[in-house]
Amino acid sequence: MLERPGAAARWNTAIVVMGVSGAGKSTIAALLAQRLGRIFLEGDSFHPPQNVEKMKHGVPLADEDREPWLAAIAARIAAARAAREPLVVTCSALKRAYRAVLAGGHGDVGFVYLKGAQDLIAWRLAGRVGHFMPPQLLESQFAALQEPAGDEPAITVPVDRPPGEIVETILAMVTA
């Protein structure tokens, strides 16, 4: 686990809660946004309809499918920067290049990587209803995942505890 004391002050435009589908991004990000008094954005809402259809049918997204989605989220982060309205946003941000697009070369965007074992995440996905991302795509997400490296503005938090405890861990790491 990489600790970044005071990261919330540096990440004053956006904290991107990232990880594979089923890691708990939406739950954790919503709670984190509430605790930090930031706007919460669900990254999945930025997917173009064709991406949602692909995923609904069990087709993994390719890099070119993700480009407009990442660009839309990055544009919203840039708008938040201009308006000085800090965000907490969810996005799988599976690859280093995706995180670079979201940060746009700015040091005011940081990442909270929700890390969990594939069997735990699969168990969570099996119990989820009403989401377009089917459990059979989990393997492709883990295959694409490039965990944040030490030179990236990121912290890693395990997801094997209750959401409230996870948020407390994040807060302790980013507000110290």
SEVEXMAR-500798 format. One record per atom (N, C-alpha, C, O): residue in one letter; atom name; z, y, x. Coordinates in Angstrom, 2 decimals. Atoms other than C-alpha are relative to their C-alpha. Layout:
<nodes>
a; CA; Z; Y; X
...
</nodes>
This chain:
<nodes>
m; N; 0.00; -1.18; 0.85
m; CA; 0.00; 0.00; 0.00
m; C; 0.00; 1.24; 0.89
m; O; 0.85; 1.37; 1.77
l; N; 0.13; -1.20; -0.80
l; CA; -1.06; 3.32; 1.48
l; C; 0.69; 1.15; -0.72
l; O; 0.37; 1.44; -1.87
e; N; -0.72; -1.10; 0.62
e; CA; 1.26; 6.21; 0.78
e; C; -0.57; 1.34; 0.45
e; O; -0.82; 1.54; 1.64
r; N; 0.52; -1.34; -0.29
r; CA; -0.03; 9.77; 0.59
r; C; 0.98; 1.02; -0.58
r; O; 0.76; 1.51; -1.69
p; N; -0.96; -0.96; 0.55
p; CA; 2.99; 12.11; 0.19
p; C; -0.67; 1.31; -0.40
p; O; -1.49; 1.86; 0.34
g; N; 0.53; -1.26; 0.48
g; CA; 2.14; 15.17; -1.85
g; C; -1.45; -0.03; -0.41
g; O; -2.08; 1.02; -0.54
a; N; 1.43; 0.12; 0.32
a; CA; -1.28; 13.84; -2.78
a; C; -0.36; 0.72; -1.30
a; O; -1.46; 1.27; -1.41
a; N; 0.31; -0.65; 1.27
a; CA; -1.06; 15.23; -6.32
a; C; -0.31; 1.48; 0.21
a; O; -1.16; 2.04; -0.48
a; N; 0.27; -1.40; -0.28
a; CA; -0.94; 18.75; -4.88
a; C; -1.38; 0.18; 0.64
a; O; -2.09; 1.14; 0.33
r; N; 1.33; -0.06; -0.62
r; CA; -4.02; 18.06; -2.73
r; C; -1.09; -0.43; -0.98
r; O; -2.19; 0.12; -0.98
w; N; 0.97; 0.52; 0.98
w; CA; -5.76; 16.14; -5.51
w; C; 0.10; 0.82; -1.28
w; O; 0.27; 0.28; -2.37
n; N; -0.27; -0.90; 1.12
n; CA; -5.49; 19.18; -7.76
n; C; -1.17; 0.15; -0.97
n; O; -1.03; 0.85; -1.98
t; N; 1.08; 0.00; 0.98
t; CA; -8.88; 18.72; -9.44
t; C; -0.01; -1.31; -0.78
t; O; -0.03; -1.28; -2.01
a; N; 0.06; 1.27; 0.72
a; CA; -8.94; 15.00; -10.25
a; C; 0.70; -1.11; 0.76
a; O; 0.61; -1.22; 1.98
i; N; -0.49; 1.29; -0.46
i; CA; -7.07; 11.79; -9.80
i; C; -0.80; -1.02; -0.78
i; O; -0.75; -1.06; -2.01
v; N; 0.84; 1.03; 0.62
v; CA; -9.45; 8.92; -10.48
v; C; 0.76; -1.31; 0.10
v; O; 1.05; -1.80; 1.19
v; N; -0.66; 1.30; 0.05
v; CA; -7.71; 5.73; -11.58
v; C; -1.11; -1.04; -0.04
v; O; -1.90; -1.09; -0.98
m; N; 1.14; 0.91; -0.20
m; CA; -9.99; 2.95; -10.38
m; C; 0.45; -1.46; 0.09
m; O; 1.63; -1.77; 0.26
g; N; -0.23; 1.44; -0.13
g; CA; -10.29; -0.82; -10.29
g; C; -0.95; -0.74; -0.93
g; O; -1.72; -0.14; -1.68
v; N; 0.88; 0.82; 0.84
v; CA; -12.05; -3.69; -11.98
v; C; 0.40; 0.12; -1.47
v; O; 1.50; 0.56; -1.80
s; N; -0.28; 0.01; 1.44
s; CA; -12.27; -3.99; -15.75
s; C; 1.20; -0.90; -0.26
s; O; 1.27; -2.02; 0.24
g; N; -1.19; 0.76; 0.33
g; CA; -8.94; -5.16; -17.13
g; C; 1.18; 0.27; 0.90
g; O; 2.26; -0.30; 0.69
a; N; -1.11; -0.32; -0.92
a; CA; -6.82; -3.72; -14.31
a; C; 1.05; 0.89; -0.66
a; O; 2.17; 0.98; -0.17
g; N; -0.94; -0.88; 0.69
g; CA; -5.20; -1.30; -16.76
g; C; -0.28; 1.47; 0.20
g; O; 0.61; 2.31; 0.01
k; N; 0.34; -1.40; -0.31
k; CA; -7.05; 1.89; -15.87
k; C; 0.32; 0.96; -1.14
k; O; 0.96; 1.99; -0.92
s; N; -0.18; -0.92; 1.13
s; CA; -6.99; 3.45; -19.34
s; C; 1.47; 0.20; -0.33
s; O; 1.91; 1.33; -0.54
t; N; -1.43; -0.09; 0.31
t; CA; -3.34; 2.66; -20.02
t; C; 0.73; 0.82; 1.05
t; O; 1.47; 1.74; 0.72
i; N; -0.69; -0.68; -1.09
i; CA; -2.14; 3.83; -16.61
i; C; -0.44; 1.47; 0.09
i; O; 0.40; 2.35; 0.25
a; N; 0.50; -1.37; -0.11
a; CA; -4.38; 6.92; -16.51
a; C; 0.53; 0.89; -1.11
a; O; 0.89; 2.04; -0.87
a; N; -0.51; -0.80; 1.12
a; CA; -3.29; 8.09; -19.96
a; C; 1.46; 0.37; 0.22
a; O; 1.87; 1.51; -0.01
l; N; -1.41; -0.26; -0.26
l; CA; 0.38; 7.75; -19.04
l; C; 0.16; 0.97; 1.17
l; O; 1.00; 1.88; 1.12
l; N; -0.07; -0.87; -1.17
l; CA; -0.18; 9.41; -15.65
l; C; -0.39; 1.43; -0.37
l; O; 0.27; 2.39; 0.04
a; N; 0.43; -1.34; 0.43
a; CA; -2.06; 12.33; -17.22
a; C; 1.10; 0.68; -0.80
a; O; 1.37; 1.87; -0.61
q; N; -1.10; -0.57; 0.80
q; CA; 0.76; 12.83; -19.70
q; C; 1.14; 0.46; 0.89
q; O; 1.66; 1.56; 0.71
r; N; -1.11; -0.34; -0.89
r; CA; 3.40; 12.81; -16.96
r; C; -0.32; 1.19; 0.90
r; O; 0.56; 1.99; 1.21
l; N; 0.39; -1.09; -0.89
l; CA; 1.42; 15.21; -14.75
l; C; -0.48; 1.24; -0.76
l; O; -0.75; 2.27; -0.14
g; N; 0.49; -1.13; 0.79
g; CA; 0.35; 17.50; -17.63
g; C; -1.46; 0.30; 0.25
g; O; -1.87; 1.46; 0.27
r; N; 1.43; -0.14; -0.26
r; CA; -3.33; 16.88; -16.93
r; C; -0.82; -0.51; -1.18
r; O; -0.33; -1.26; -2.02
i; N; 0.95; 0.50; 1.00
i; CA; -6.34; 16.28; -19.14
i; C; -0.36; -1.43; 0.37
i; O; -0.59; -1.74; 1.54
f; N; 0.40; 1.40; -0.21
f; CA; -7.16; 12.57; -19.56
f; C; -1.43; -0.18; -0.46
f; O; -1.79; 0.21; -1.57
l; N; 1.38; 0.34; 0.37
l; CA; -10.78; 11.44; -19.53
l; C; -0.25; -1.48; 0.20
l; O; 0.06; -2.03; 1.26
e; N; 0.37; 1.40; -0.07
e; CA; -11.96; 7.93; -20.27
e; C; -1.41; -0.10; 0.57
e; O; -2.37; 0.27; -0.10
g; N; 1.29; 0.09; -0.68
g; CA; -14.77; 7.26; -17.81
g; C; -1.03; -0.82; -0.74
g; O; -2.23; -0.54; -0.66
d; N; 0.96; 0.83; 0.75
d; CA; -16.32; 4.58; -20.02
d; C; -0.78; 0.81; -1.03
d; O; -1.90; 0.44; -1.38
s; N; 0.69; -0.80; 1.01
s; CA; -17.21; 7.29; -22.54
s; C; -1.23; 0.72; 0.58
s; O; -2.03; 1.28; -0.17
f; N; 1.14; -0.65; -0.64
f; CA; -19.72; 8.66; -19.99
f; C; -1.17; -0.96; 0.24
f; O; -2.23; -0.55; 0.71
h; N; 1.09; 0.98; -0.19
h; CA; -21.78; 5.44; -19.88
h; C; -1.15; 0.31; -0.96
h; O; -0.91; 0.56; -2.14
p; N; 1.14; -0.13; 0.90
p; CA; -25.31; 5.87; -21.26
p; C; -0.07; -1.25; -0.89
p; O; 0.37; -2.33; -0.49
p; N; 0.06; 1.13; 0.93
p; CA; -25.99; 3.63; -24.29
p; C; -0.61; -1.27; 0.58
p; O; -0.18; -2.38; 0.26
q; N; 0.63; 1.18; -0.56
q; CA; -28.25; 1.33; -22.28
q; C; 0.95; -0.79; 0.90
q; O; 0.84; -2.01; 0.99
n; N; -0.99; 0.70; -0.81
n; CA; -25.39; 0.52; -19.90
n; C; 0.94; -0.82; -0.88
n; O; 1.24; -1.97; -0.59
v; N; -0.91; 0.69; 0.92
v; CA; -23.09; -0.37; -22.77
v; C; -0.68; -1.24; -0.58
v; O; -0.06; -2.30; -0.67
e; N; 0.74; 1.15; 0.55
e; CA; -25.77; -2.63; -24.27
e; C; -0.13; -1.11; 1.03
e; O; 0.05; -2.28; 0.70
k; N; 0.10; 1.02; -1.05
k; CA; -26.31; -4.40; -20.97
k; C; 1.31; -0.77; 0.13
k; O; 1.33; -2.00; 0.13
m; N; -1.29; 0.64; -0.17
m; CA; -22.61; -5.06; -20.57
m; C; 0.38; -0.85; -1.21
m; O; 0.92; -1.95; -1.05
k; N; -0.29; 0.77; 1.22
k; CA; -22.21; -6.17; -24.19
k; C; -0.68; -1.36; 0.03
k; O; -0.16; -2.34; -0.49
h; N; 0.77; 1.24; -0.07
h; CA; -24.84; -8.80; -23.47
h; C; 0.26; -0.79; 1.28
h; O; -0.48; -1.72; 1.60
g; N; -0.40; 0.76; -1.17
g; CA; -23.14; -9.98; -20.29
g; C; -0.83; 0.23; 1.23
g; O; -0.83; -0.59; 2.15
v; N; 0.85; -0.31; -1.15
v; CA; -25.55; -8.32; -17.87
v; C; 0.74; 1.00; 0.89
v; O; 1.07; 2.10; 0.46
p; N; -0.68; -0.93; -0.91
p; CA; -23.86; -6.78; -14.82
p; C; -0.87; 1.22; 0.29
p; O; -2.09; 1.12; 0.34
l; N; 0.72; -1.21; -0.34
l; CA; -24.81; -3.21; -14.00
l; C; -0.39; 0.00; 1.47
l; O; 0.37; -0.46; 2.33
a; N; 0.47; -0.20; -1.37
a; CA; -26.85; -2.50; -10.88
a; C; 0.34; 1.43; 0.41
a; O; 0.71; 2.26; -0.42
d; N; -0.28; -1.35; -0.50
d; CA; -26.36; 0.55; -8.68
d; C; -0.79; 1.05; -0.76
d; O; -0.25; 2.10; -1.12
e; N; 0.82; -0.99; 0.70
e; CA; -29.26; 2.32; -10.39
e; C; 0.46; 0.22; -1.45
e; O; 0.24; 1.30; -2.00
d; N; -0.56; -0.17; 1.34
d; CA; -27.61; 1.71; -13.79
d; C; 1.21; 0.93; 0.05
d; O; 1.45; 1.71; -0.87
r; N; -1.23; -0.78; -0.12
r; CA; -24.42; 3.33; -12.55
r; C; -0.25; 1.45; 0.40
r; O; 0.61; 2.30; 0.18
e; N; 0.28; -1.36; -0.50
e; CA; -26.10; 6.43; -11.06
e; C; 0.19; 1.08; -1.06
e; O; 0.91; 2.04; -0.79
p; N; -0.20; -1.08; 0.98
p; CA; -26.32; 8.49; -14.29
p; C; 1.44; 0.08; -0.50
p; O; 1.93; 1.16; -0.82
w; N; -1.40; 0.04; 0.44
w; CA; -22.83; 7.41; -15.30
w; C; 0.88; 0.71; 1.01
w; O; 1.69; 1.56; 0.64
l; N; -0.79; -0.65; -1.04
l; CA; -21.31; 8.43; -11.97
l; C; -0.32; 1.48; 0.09
l; O; 0.58; 2.30; 0.29
a; N; 0.39; -1.41; -0.04
a; CA; -23.29; 11.68; -11.99
a; C; 0.65; 0.78; -1.15
a; O; 1.07; 1.92; -0.96
a; N; -0.62; -0.67; 1.15
a; CA; -21.94; 12.52; -15.46
a; C; 1.49; 0.21; 0.23
a; O; 2.03; 1.28; -0.09
i; N; -1.42; -0.16; -0.30
i; CA; -18.36; 11.90; -14.38
i; C; 0.20; 1.04; 1.09
i; O; 1.09; 1.88; 1.00
a; N; -0.09; -0.98; -1.09
a; CA; -18.90; 13.87; -11.16
a; C; -0.23; 1.41; -0.53
a; O; 0.44; 2.35; -0.09
a; N; 0.26; -1.32; 0.59
a; CA; -20.32; 16.77; -13.20
a; C; 1.22; 0.49; -0.78
a; O; 1.55; 1.67; -0.75
r; N; -1.20; -0.39; 0.75
r; CA; -17.23; 16.73; -15.42
r; C; 1.13; 0.38; 0.95
r; O; 1.91; 1.29; 0.67
i; N; -1.00; -0.35; -1.02
i; CA; -15.00; 16.75; -12.33
i; C; -0.32; 1.37; 0.59
i; O; 0.59; 2.17; 0.81
a; N; 0.40; -1.32; -0.53
a; CA; -16.99; 19.72; -10.96
a; C; 0.32; 1.10; -1.01
a; O; 0.76; 2.19; -0.62
a; N; -0.34; -0.99; 1.04
a; CA; -16.54; 21.53; -14.29
a; C; 1.51; 0.24; -0.04
a; O; 1.96; 1.37; -0.23
a; N; -1.46; -0.15; -0.03
a; CA; -12.79; 20.87; -14.11
a; C; 0.42; 0.83; 1.20
a; O; 1.35; 1.64; 1.11
r; N; -0.28; -0.80; -1.20
r; CA; -12.77; 22.30; -10.59
r; C; -0.25; 1.47; -0.28
r; O; 0.58; 2.33; 0.04
a; N; 0.36; -1.39; 0.28
a; CA; -14.54; 25.47; -11.75
a; C; 0.96; 0.64; -1.00
a; O; 1.28; 1.82; -0.89
a; N; -0.90; -0.52; 1.03
a; CA; -12.21; 25.84; -14.74
a; C; 1.47; -0.09; 0.40
a; O; 2.35; 0.39; -0.32
r; N; -1.38; 0.22; -0.45
r; CA; -9.10; 24.92; -12.75
r; C; 0.81; -0.76; -1.04
r; O; 1.95; -0.40; -1.35
e; N; -0.63; 0.87; 0.99
e; CA; -8.27; 22.24; -15.32
e; C; 0.11; -1.40; 0.59
e; O; -0.84; -2.18; 0.51
p; N; -0.13; 1.29; -0.66
p; CA; -6.89; 19.22; -13.47
p; C; -0.11; -1.18; -0.95
p; O; 0.32; -1.13; -2.11
l; N; 0.28; 1.18; 0.79
l; CA; -7.89; 15.78; -14.70
l; C; 0.65; -1.24; 0.58
l; O; 0.99; -1.31; 1.77
v; N; -0.17; 1.39; -0.40
v; CA; -6.90; 12.17; -14.59
v; C; -1.12; -0.72; -0.73
v; O; -1.21; -0.66; -1.96
v; N; 1.19; 0.64; 0.58
v; CA; -10.06; 10.14; -15.15
v; C; -0.05; -1.46; 0.43
v; O; 0.32; -1.81; 1.55
t; N; 0.19; 1.41; -0.34
t; CA; -10.78; 6.43; -15.29
t; C; -1.44; -0.23; 0.41
t; O; -2.37; 0.35; -0.15
c; N; 1.33; 0.42; -0.44
c; CA; -13.71; 4.94; -13.44
c; C; 0.21; -1.20; 0.91
c; O; 1.07; -1.18; 1.78
s; N; -0.16; 1.18; -0.86
s; CA; -14.12; 1.53; -11.87
s; C; -0.16; 0.37; 1.46
s; O; 0.56; -0.16; 2.31
a; N; 0.20; -0.49; -1.38
a; CA; -15.41; 3.28; -8.71
a; C; 0.06; -1.14; 1.01
a; O; 0.76; -1.06; 2.02
l; N; -0.11; 1.24; -0.76
l; CA; -15.97; -0.16; -7.23
l; C; -0.45; 0.11; 1.45
l; O; 0.05; -0.62; 2.31
k; N; 0.54; -0.09; -1.35
k; CA; -17.88; 0.94; -4.14
k; C; 0.35; 1.35; 0.64
k; O; 0.53; 2.35; -0.04
r; N; -0.28; -1.23; -0.76
r; CA; -17.17; 3.49; -1.44
r; C; -1.02; 1.09; -0.35
r; O; -0.65; 2.25; -0.51
a; N; 1.04; -0.98; 0.33
a; CA; -20.49; 5.19; -2.23
a; C; 0.24; 0.63; -1.37
a; O; -0.04; 1.81; -1.56
y; N; -0.29; -0.54; 1.34
y; CA; -19.46; 5.59; -5.88
y; C; 1.13; 1.03; 0.10
y; O; 1.08; 2.08; -0.53
r; N; -1.12; -0.93; -0.16
r; CA; -16.19; 7.22; -4.82
r; C; -0.47; 1.29; 0.68
r; O; 0.03; 2.37; 0.38
a; N; 0.54; -1.18; -0.67
a; CA; -18.14; 9.57; -2.55
a; C; -0.73; 0.90; -1.00
a; O; -0.62; 2.12; -0.93
v; N; 0.68; -0.78; 1.04
v; CA; -20.28; 10.65; -5.52
v; C; 1.03; 0.74; -0.84
v; O; 0.87; 1.93; -1.12
l; N; -1.01; -0.62; 0.85
l; CA; -17.19; 11.31; -7.62
l; C; 0.73; 1.14; 0.70
l; O; 0.99; 2.17; 0.09
a; N; -0.71; -1.04; -0.75
a; CA; -15.42; 13.31; -4.90
a; C; -0.93; 1.15; 0.37
a; O; -0.49; 2.29; 0.49
g; N; 0.97; -1.04; -0.30
g; CA; -18.60; 15.21; -4.07
g; C; 0.30; 0.76; 1.28
g; O; -0.06; 1.94; 1.40
g; N; -0.31; -0.67; -1.26
g; CA; -17.35; 16.01; -0.58
g; C; 1.21; 0.90; -0.06
g; O; 1.50; 1.61; 0.91
h; N; -1.17; -0.86; 0.17
h; CA; -14.26; 17.78; -1.90
h; C; 1.28; -0.79; 0.25
h; O; 1.38; -1.96; -0.11
g; N; -1.28; 0.64; -0.27
g; CA; -10.73; 16.99; -0.78
g; C; 0.98; 0.10; -1.15
g; O; 2.13; -0.34; -1.03
d; N; -0.90; -0.18; 1.14
d; CA; -9.29; 17.84; -4.18
d; C; -0.12; -1.12; -1.04
d; O; 0.37; -0.99; -2.16
v; N; 0.15; 1.18; 0.85
v; CA; -10.21; 14.45; -5.69
v; C; 0.58; -1.19; 0.76
v; O; 0.24; -1.42; 1.92
g; N; -0.59; 1.18; -0.61
g; CA; -8.16; 11.34; -4.98
g; C; -0.10; -1.18; -0.93
g; O; -0.42; -1.05; -2.12
f; N; 0.19; 1.24; 0.73
f; CA; -8.18; 7.74; -6.09
f; C; 1.29; -0.83; 0.01
f; O; 1.97; -0.94; 1.03
v; N; -1.10; 0.95; 0.14
v; CA; -5.48; 5.40; -7.38
v; C; -0.64; -1.34; -0.32
v; O; -1.16; -1.54; -1.42
y; N; 0.61; 1.32; 0.16
y; CA; -6.70; 1.85; -6.90
y; C; 1.03; -0.95; -0.59
y; O; 2.05; -1.25; 0.03
l; N; -0.85; 0.98; 0.67
l; CA; -5.11; -0.56; -9.36
l; C; -0.47; -1.38; 0.44
l; O; -1.54; -1.85; 0.04
k; N; 0.38; 1.27; -0.62
k; CA; -5.16; -3.84; -7.47
k; C; 0.73; -1.16; -0.66
k; O; 1.95; -1.14; -0.83
g; N; -0.60; 1.20; 0.59
g; CA; -4.61; -7.20; -9.09
g; C; -0.79; -1.23; 0.34
g; O; -1.98; -1.16; 0.66
a; N; 0.65; 1.29; -0.25
a; CA; -5.39; -10.85; -8.56
a; C; -0.99; -0.29; -1.12
a; O; -0.77; 0.07; -2.28
q; N; 1.05; 0.28; 0.98
q; CA; -8.52; -12.09; -10.30
q; C; 0.52; -0.83; -1.18
q; O; 0.09; -0.60; -2.31
d; N; -0.51; 0.82; 1.11
d; CA; -6.59; -14.67; -12.35
d; C; 0.85; 0.84; -0.97
d; O; 0.78; 0.63; -2.18
l; N; -0.78; -0.89; 0.87
l; CA; -4.18; -12.01; -13.67
l; C; -0.92; 0.87; -0.84
l; O; -0.72; 1.01; -2.05
i; N; 0.94; -0.88; 0.71
i; CA; -7.03; -9.67; -14.59
i; C; -0.78; -0.81; -1.05
i; O; -0.99; -0.34; -2.16
a; N; 0.73; 0.86; 0.94
a; CA; -8.97; -12.54; -16.23
a; C; 0.88; -0.31; -1.22
a; O; 0.40; -0.31; -2.35
w; N; -0.94; 0.28; 1.10
w; CA; -5.89; -13.39; -18.30
w; C; 0.10; 1.22; -0.93
w; O; 0.11; 1.07; -2.15
r; N; -0.07; -1.23; 0.80
r; CA; -5.64; -9.76; -19.45
r; C; -1.27; 0.19; -0.82
r; O; -1.21; 0.52; -2.01
l; N; 1.28; -0.17; 0.70
l; CA; -9.34; -9.60; -20.32
l; C; -0.15; -0.98; -1.16
l; O; -0.72; -0.64; -2.19
a; N; 0.10; 1.02; 1.05
a; CA; -9.09; -12.79; -22.35
a; C; 0.72; 0.44; -1.27
a; O; 0.34; 0.04; -2.37
g; N; -0.75; -0.47; 1.15
g; CA; -6.59; -11.07; -24.63
g; C; -0.45; 1.33; -0.55
g; O; 0.11; 1.81; -1.54
r; N; 0.46; -1.33; 0.42
r; CA; -8.50; -7.80; -24.99
r; C; -1.06; -0.13; -1.08
r; O; -1.97; -0.96; -0.98
v; N; 0.99; 0.01; 1.09
v; CA; -10.42; -7.13; -28.19
v; C; -0.57; 1.40; -0.18
v; O; 0.09; 2.40; 0.08
g; N; 0.63; -1.27; 0.34
g; CA; -12.87; -4.42; -29.17
g; C; -0.57; 0.77; 1.17
g; O; -0.90; 1.95; 1.01
h; N; 0.58; -0.69; -1.15
h; CA; -14.13; -3.57; -25.69
h; C; -1.35; -0.60; 0.31
h; O; -1.55; -1.81; 0.16
f; N; 1.37; 0.47; -0.25
f; CA; -17.79; -3.79; -24.70
f; C; -0.13; -0.86; 1.24
f; O; -1.12; -1.58; 1.39
m; N; 0.08; 0.74; -1.26
m; CA; -17.03; -5.33; -21.31
m; C; 0.50; -1.43; -0.20
m; O; 1.70; -1.63; -0.37
p; N; -0.45; 1.37; 0.22
p; CA; -16.98; -9.12; -21.72
p; C; 0.67; -0.59; 1.25
p; O; 0.32; -0.22; 2.37
p; N; -0.71; 0.60; -1.12
p; CA; -14.65; -11.22; -19.54
p; C; -0.91; -0.68; 1.03
p; O; -0.55; -0.76; 2.20
q; N; 0.88; 0.70; -0.94
q; CA; -17.60; -13.09; -17.99
q; C; -0.58; 0.92; 1.08
q; O; -1.13; 0.43; 2.06
l; N; 0.50; -0.92; -1.03
l; CA; -18.56; -9.94; -16.05
l; C; 1.04; 0.29; 1.08
l; O; 0.74; 0.98; 2.06
l; N; -1.06; -0.29; -0.96
l; CA; -15.25; -9.88; -14.17
l; C; -0.37; -0.47; 1.41
l; O; -0.12; 0.24; 2.38
e; N; 0.36; 0.53; -1.32
e; CA; -16.55; -12.04; -11.34
e; C; -0.97; 0.95; 0.72
e; O; -0.84; 1.17; 1.93
s; N; 0.96; -0.92; -0.62
s; CA; -19.44; -9.60; -10.74
s; C; 0.71; 1.28; 0.46
s; O; 0.31; 1.89; 1.45
q; N; -0.74; -1.19; -0.42
q; CA; -16.95; -6.73; -10.58
q; C; 0.76; -0.26; 1.30
q; O; 0.74; 0.56; 2.22
f; N; -0.69; 0.33; -1.25
f; CA; -14.84; -8.47; -7.95
f; C; -0.98; -0.16; 1.15
f; O; -0.66; 0.19; 2.29
a; N; 1.01; 0.16; -1.05
a; CA; -18.02; -9.31; -6.03
a; C; -0.47; 1.36; 0.52
a; O; -0.74; 1.51; 1.71
a; N; 0.46; -1.34; -0.39
a; CA; -19.05; -5.63; -6.00
a; C; 1.10; 0.85; 0.62
a; O; 0.81; 1.81; 1.34
l; N; -1.14; -0.82; -0.42
l; CA; -15.56; -4.30; -5.23
l; C; 0.09; 0.16; 1.52
l; O; 0.11; -0.81; 2.27
q; N; -0.33; -0.38; -1.38
q; CA; -15.07; -2.50; -1.93
q; C; 1.31; 0.76; -0.09
q; O; 1.33; 1.92; -0.50
e; N; -1.30; -0.66; 0.09
e; CA; -11.39; -1.73; -1.73
e; C; -0.01; 1.26; 0.86
e; O; -0.65; 1.30; 1.91
p; N; -0.03; -1.23; -0.79
p; CA; -10.64; 1.81; -0.53
p; C; 0.48; -0.25; 1.43
p; O; 1.42; -1.01; 1.66
a; N; -0.34; 0.11; -1.42
a; CA; -10.49; 2.09; 3.26
a; C; 1.04; 1.06; 0.36
a; O; 1.27; 2.00; -0.40
g; N; -1.06; -0.90; -0.45
g; CA; -7.78; 3.87; 5.21
g; C; -0.42; 1.44; 0.17
g; O; 0.43; 2.34; 0.16
d; N; 0.47; -1.37; -0.17
d; CA; -9.96; 6.94; 5.72
d; C; -0.39; 0.65; -1.32
d; O; -0.88; 1.79; -1.33
e; N; 0.31; -0.57; 1.30
e; CA; -10.47; 7.47; 1.98
e; C; 1.27; 0.59; -0.62
e; O; 2.37; 0.12; -0.34
p; N; -1.16; -0.59; 0.66
p; CA; -8.20; 9.67; -0.15
p; C; 0.45; -0.89; -1.16
p; O; 0.13; -0.64; -2.32
a; N; -0.36; 0.99; 1.01
a; CA; -6.64; 6.74; -1.99
a; C; 1.36; -0.60; 0.27
a; O; 1.84; -0.65; 1.41
i; N; -1.20; 0.82; -0.08
i; CA; -3.46; 4.88; -2.72
i; C; -0.30; -1.28; -0.75
i; O; -1.12; -1.30; -1.67
t; N; 0.17; 1.29; 0.64
t; CA; -3.26; 1.24; -3.73
t; C; 1.31; -0.38; -0.66
t; O; 2.38; -0.32; -0.05
v; N; -1.18; 0.35; 0.77
v; CA; -0.87; 0.12; -6.43
v; C; -0.23; -1.35; -0.67
v; O; -1.24; -1.53; -1.35
p; N; 0.16; 1.29; 0.66
p; CA; -0.34; -3.47; -7.59
p; C; 0.23; 0.12; -1.51
p; O; 1.01; 0.95; -1.96
v; N; -0.06; -0.10; 1.47
v; CA; -0.75; -4.10; -11.32
v; C; 0.76; -1.15; -0.65
v; O; 0.54; -1.46; -1.82
d; N; -0.72; 1.15; 0.52
d; CA; 1.60; -7.03; -11.74
d; C; 1.36; 0.36; -0.61
d; O; 2.24; -0.50; -0.72
r; N; -1.24; -0.46; 0.62
r; CA; 4.36; -4.95; -13.36
r; C; -0.33; 0.75; -1.30
r; O; -1.50; 1.00; -1.57
p; N; 0.25; -0.76; 1.23
p; CA; 4.77; -3.10; -16.69
p; C; -0.60; 1.38; 0.30
p; O; -0.34; 1.95; 1.35
p; N; 0.66; -1.30; -0.23
p; CA; 2.71; 0.10; -17.10
p; C; 0.94; 1.13; 0.40
p; O; 0.62; 1.91; 1.29
g; N; -0.94; -1.06; -0.34
g; CA; 5.74; 2.39; -16.99
g; C; 0.43; -0.05; 1.45
g; O; 0.56; 0.99; 2.10
e; N; -0.40; 0.16; -1.41
e; CA; 6.81; 0.98; -13.63
e; C; -1.15; 0.35; 0.94
e; O; -0.94; 0.95; 1.99
i; N; 1.17; -0.31; -0.82
i; CA; 3.28; 1.28; -12.26
i; C; -0.16; 1.52; 0.10
i; O; -0.41; 2.05; 1.19
v; N; 0.13; -1.47; 0.01
v; CA; 3.13; 4.95; -13.29
v; C; 1.11; 0.63; 0.85
v; O; 0.84; 1.58; 1.59
e; N; -1.09; -0.53; -0.83
e; CA; 6.54; 5.61; -11.70
e; C; -0.31; -0.18; 1.48
e; O; -0.03; 0.70; 2.29
t; N; 0.38; 0.24; -1.40
t; CA; 5.28; 4.05; -8.46
t; C; -1.06; 1.02; 0.44
t; O; -0.97; 1.59; 1.53
i; N; 1.06; -0.97; -0.32
i; CA; 2.17; 6.25; -8.55
i; C; 0.61; 1.39; 0.17
i; O; 0.32; 2.09; 1.14
l; N; -0.61; -1.32; -0.08
l; CA; 4.22; 9.36; -9.25
l; C; 0.82; 0.18; 1.27
l; O; 0.78; 1.23; 1.90
a; N; -0.80; -0.08; -1.22
a; CA; 6.58; 8.59; -6.38
a; C; -0.90; 0.16; 1.23
a; O; -0.53; 0.84; 2.19
m; N; 0.91; -0.06; -1.14
m; CA; 3.61; 8.20; -4.05
m; C; -0.78; 1.31; 0.07
m; O; -1.05; 1.81; 1.17
v; N; 0.85; -1.19; -0.03
v; CA; 1.63; 11.27; -5.08
v; C; 0.74; 1.32; -0.14
v; O; 0.17; 2.38; 0.11
t; N; -0.73; -1.27; 0.18
t; CA; 4.36; 13.81; -5.78
t; C; 1.05; 0.24; 1.05
t; O; 1.65; 1.31; 1.10
a; N; -1.06; -0.13; -1.04
a; CA; 6.71; 13.20; -2.84
a; C; -0.35; 1.11; 0.99
a; O; 0.41; 1.36; 1.92
</nodes>
